[in-house]
Amino acid sequence: MKPIRISESEWLVMSRVWAKAPATTAEIVEALSKRTGWHPRTIRTLLDRLVKKRALKTTLDGKRYLYAPLLSMEACVRRENRSFLDRVFGGEPAPMLLHLVRESKLSASEIKELKRLLSEKEK
């Protein structure tokens, strides 16, 4: 089965559904139109695309549709990470990690966690 490609705009829709599933069309439209300024028709079009891609499923609840994810957020993030790693860093994780650490502001607890993870990798 061919992997599902999710656009940036579709990610915003999926994020809303992942956060609150099942979600009605009205709930999704309200949340995203406030956040993005998109017209409700645009959001409905994105929902339709995600259903056609089989990223979302719909069920009829009376007169309203409920949307729920068919893909887990973790699986989508993993696929996007792999795609980014391959495109930008030639598939090599170390240069990407070094870049992210250099460019990010990290809290003391995040630094501690990174040290712990690296320590585990040495074993």
Residue frames as qw, qx, qy, qz and C-alpha x, y, z in Angstrom:
[[0.000, 0.889, 0.459, 0.000, 0.00, 0.00, 0.00],
 [0.388, 0.535, -0.015, 0.750, 1.32, 3.44, -0.99],
 [0.318, -0.356, -0.496, 0.726, 2.10, 5.73, 2.00],
 [0.033, 0.880, 0.462, 0.109, -0.34, 8.57, 2.52],
 [0.384, 0.173, -0.061, 0.905, 1.15, 12.02, 1.94],
 [0.189, -0.823, -0.506, 0.176, -0.32, 14.71, 4.18],
 [0.308, 0.651, 0.050, 0.692, 0.09, 18.37, 3.22],
 [0.192, 0.098, -0.458, 0.863, 0.87, 21.12, 5.74],
 [0.465, -0.202, -0.021, -0.862, -2.76, 22.26, 5.76],
 [0.801, -0.173, -0.504, -0.271, -3.96, 18.69, 6.19],
 [0.500, 0.039, -0.668, 0.550, -1.59, 18.31, 9.17],
 [0.173, -0.164, 0.323, -0.916, -3.46, 21.09, 10.95],
 [0.735, -0.150, -0.226, -0.621, -6.74, 19.28, 10.36],
 [0.779, -0.025, -0.620, 0.089, -5.30, 15.93, 11.46],
 [0.254, 0.169, -0.596, 0.743, -3.83, 17.54, 14.59],
 [0.458, -0.191, 0.163, -0.853, -7.26, 18.81, 15.56],
 [0.856, -0.085, -0.337, -0.384, -8.84, 15.39, 15.01],
 [0.639, 0.105, -0.669, 0.364, -6.03, 13.59, 16.86],
 [0.024, 0.204, -0.505, 0.838, -6.55, 15.96, 19.80],
 [0.473, 0.125, 0.470, -0.735, -10.32, 15.49, 19.96],
 [0.427, 0.075, -0.746, -0.506, -11.68, 12.41, 18.25],
 [0.342, 0.500, 0.623, 0.495, -14.34, 11.81, 17.36],
 [0.047, -0.409, -0.104, 0.906, -14.92, 15.39, 16.30],
 [0.447, 0.707, 0.535, -0.118, -17.84, 16.91, 14.44],
 [0.471, 0.528, 0.288, 0.646, -17.44, 19.00, 11.32],
 [0.157, -0.920, -0.153, -0.325, -18.63, 22.04, 13.28],
 [0.674, -0.693, 0.104, 0.234, -16.05, 21.51, 16.05],
 [0.715, -0.013, 0.311, 0.626, -13.21, 21.17, 13.54],
 [0.282, 0.694, 0.312, 0.585, -14.36, 24.15, 11.47],
 [0.331, -0.927, -0.106, -0.139, -14.75, 26.36, 14.54],
 [0.711, -0.567, 0.184, 0.373, -11.34, 25.49, 15.97],
 [0.643, 0.064, 0.378, 0.663, -9.45, 25.83, 12.68],
 [0.212, 0.785, 0.321, 0.486, -11.20, 28.93, 11.37],
 [0.399, -0.916, -0.005, 0.031, -10.29, 30.73, 14.62],
 [0.706, -0.465, 0.320, 0.427, -6.70, 29.52, 14.47],
 [0.537, 0.028, 0.532, 0.654, -6.03, 29.93, 10.74],
 [0.234, 0.512, -0.006, -0.826, -8.65, 32.32, 9.41],
 [0.030, 0.013, 0.867, 0.498, -9.62, 29.72, 6.80],
 [0.585, -0.018, -0.166, -0.794, -13.08, 29.79, 5.29],
 [0.702, -0.102, 0.604, -0.364, -15.28, 26.90, 6.52],
 [0.862, 0.459, -0.025, -0.215, -15.52, 25.57, 2.95],
 [0.368, 0.668, -0.635, 0.121, -11.72, 25.26, 2.83],
 [0.333, -0.366, 0.787, -0.369, -11.72, 23.20, 6.02],
 [0.828, 0.184, 0.384, -0.365, -14.50, 20.96, 4.70],
 [0.714, 0.613, -0.321, -0.105, -12.50, 20.43, 1.50],
 [0.112, 0.574, -0.775, 0.241, -9.47, 19.39, 3.55],
 [0.607, -0.133, 0.664, -0.416, -11.65, 16.99, 5.57],
 [0.863, 0.403, 0.088, -0.292, -12.98, 15.48, 2.34],
 [0.507, 0.657, -0.557, 0.031, -9.44, 15.04, 0.99],
 [0.152, -0.452, 0.813, -0.336, -8.31, 13.31, 4.17],
 [0.776, 0.086, 0.487, -0.391, -11.29, 10.94, 4.01],
 [0.802, 0.554, -0.146, -0.171, -10.48, 10.13, 0.35],
 [0.313, 0.637, -0.678, 0.189, -6.84, 9.52, 1.31],
 [0.836, -0.294, -0.462, -0.039, -8.07, 7.20, 4.07],
 [0.290, 0.277, -0.530, 0.747, -6.40, 9.25, 6.78],
 [0.345, -0.025, 0.460, -0.818, -9.79, 9.96, 8.38],
 [0.111, -0.335, -0.910, -0.218, -13.01, 8.01, 8.65],
 [0.340, -0.165, 0.066, -0.923, -16.49, 9.43, 9.03],
 [0.079, -0.354, -0.927, 0.095, -19.54, 8.11, 10.77],
 [0.255, -0.475, -0.309, -0.783, -22.99, 9.61, 10.58],
 [0.179, -0.273, -0.742, 0.585, -24.39, 10.58, 13.97],
 [0.220, 0.715, 0.483, -0.455, -27.92, 11.79, 13.36],
 [0.488, 0.852, 0.182, 0.049, -27.51, 14.67, 10.95],
 [0.034, -0.911, 0.406, 0.060, -23.84, 15.33, 11.64],
 [0.848, 0.329, -0.371, 0.189, -20.61, 13.65, 10.64],
 [0.623, -0.722, 0.290, 0.077, -18.05, 12.55, 13.18],
 [0.614, 0.650, -0.432, 0.123, -14.41, 12.34, 12.10],
 [0.769, -0.546, 0.328, 0.061, -11.84, 10.00, 13.59],
 [0.124, 0.711, -0.644, -0.254, -8.28, 9.22, 12.50],
 [0.985, 0.147, -0.052, -0.074, -7.43, 6.06, 10.62],
 [0.671, 0.409, -0.366, 0.498, -3.73, 6.83, 11.02],
 [0.613, -0.660, -0.252, 0.353, -1.97, 7.32, 14.31],
 [0.028, 0.985, -0.168, -0.010, -0.10, 10.53, 14.93],
 [0.581, -0.564, 0.542, 0.225, 2.99, 8.47, 15.81],
 [0.727, 0.236, 0.558, 0.323, 2.97, 6.68, 12.44],
 [0.382, 0.878, 0.203, 0.204, 2.57, 9.95, 10.54],
 [0.231, -0.921, 0.307, 0.069, 5.33, 11.66, 12.52],
 [0.707, -0.299, 0.574, 0.285, 7.63, 8.68, 11.95],
 [0.656, 0.498, 0.461, 0.329, 6.99, 8.79, 8.18],
 [0.174, 0.973, 0.032, 0.150, 7.53, 12.58, 8.04],
 [0.473, -0.762, 0.406, 0.174, 10.72, 12.29, 10.10],
 [0.741, -0.023, 0.568, 0.359, 12.07, 9.66, 7.72],
 [0.508, 0.739, 0.337, 0.287, 11.15, 11.75, 4.68],
 [0.070, -0.987, 0.134, -0.048, 12.80, 14.87, 6.16],
 [0.625, -0.560, 0.489, 0.236, 15.89, 12.94, 7.23],
 [0.730, 0.222, 0.527, 0.374, 16.28, 11.44, 3.75],
 [0.385, 0.840, 0.257, 0.282, 15.68, 14.70, 1.87],
 [0.079, -0.971, 0.144, -0.174, 17.68, 17.11, 4.02],
 [0.394, -0.714, 0.577, -0.043, 20.36, 15.01, 5.71],
 [0.481, 0.435, -0.731, -0.214, 20.87, 12.15, 3.25],
 [0.855, -0.218, -0.430, -0.191, 19.29, 9.70, 5.66],
 [0.554, 0.131, -0.582, 0.581, 21.94, 10.27, 8.32],
 [0.454, -0.783, -0.417, -0.087, 20.51, 10.98, 11.79],
 [0.620, -0.388, -0.187, 0.656, 23.71, 12.25, 13.49],
 [0.235, 0.153, 0.155, 0.947, 24.08, 15.45, 11.40],
 [0.314, -0.614, -0.447, -0.570, 20.39, 16.20, 11.92],
 [0.644, -0.633, -0.395, 0.168, 20.61, 15.71, 15.68],
 [0.536, -0.204, -0.079, 0.816, 23.75, 17.82, 15.93],
 [0.045, 0.370, 0.299, 0.879, 22.07, 20.58, 13.94],
 [0.463, -0.666, -0.462, -0.360, 18.94, 20.49, 16.11],
 [0.661, -0.536, -0.320, 0.418, 20.92, 20.58, 19.35],
 [0.422, -0.030, 0.041, 0.905, 23.07, 23.48, 18.14],
 [0.069, -0.347, -0.342, -0.870, 20.08, 25.52, 16.94],
 [0.513, -0.601, -0.544, -0.282, 17.66, 24.84, 19.80],
 [0.201, -0.520, 0.466, -0.687, 17.22, 26.44, 23.18],
 [0.683, -0.184, -0.706, -0.031, 17.07, 23.53, 25.58],
 [0.555, -0.717, 0.130, -0.401, 16.03, 23.53, 29.20],
 [0.160, -0.550, 0.785, -0.237, 18.17, 21.93, 31.87],
 [0.731, 0.000, 0.613, -0.300, 15.77, 18.98, 32.07],
 [0.812, 0.560, -0.012, -0.161, 15.90, 18.50, 28.28],
 [0.297, 0.716, -0.623, 0.106, 19.69, 18.53, 28.34],
 [0.440, -0.355, 0.766, -0.306, 19.65, 16.01, 31.18],
 [0.842, 0.252, 0.392, -0.271, 17.31, 13.75, 29.18],
 [0.662, 0.688, -0.290, -0.062, 19.52, 14.01, 26.09],
 [0.006, 0.626, -0.754, 0.199, 22.57, 13.05, 28.16],
 [0.657, -0.124, 0.671, -0.322, 20.67, 10.09, 29.59],
 [0.850, 0.462, 0.141, -0.212, 19.64, 8.90, 26.10],
 [0.476, 0.731, -0.486, 0.047, 23.18, 9.28, 24.76],
 [0.289, -0.505, 0.767, -0.272, 24.54, 7.41, 27.76],
 [0.812, 0.103, 0.505, -0.275, 22.16, 4.52, 27.02],
 [0.751, 0.637, -0.125, -0.118, 23.35, 4.47, 23.38],
 [0.129, 0.724, -0.669, 0.108, 26.97, 4.03, 24.53],
 [0.608, -0.291, 0.690, -0.264, 26.12, 0.78, 26.30]]
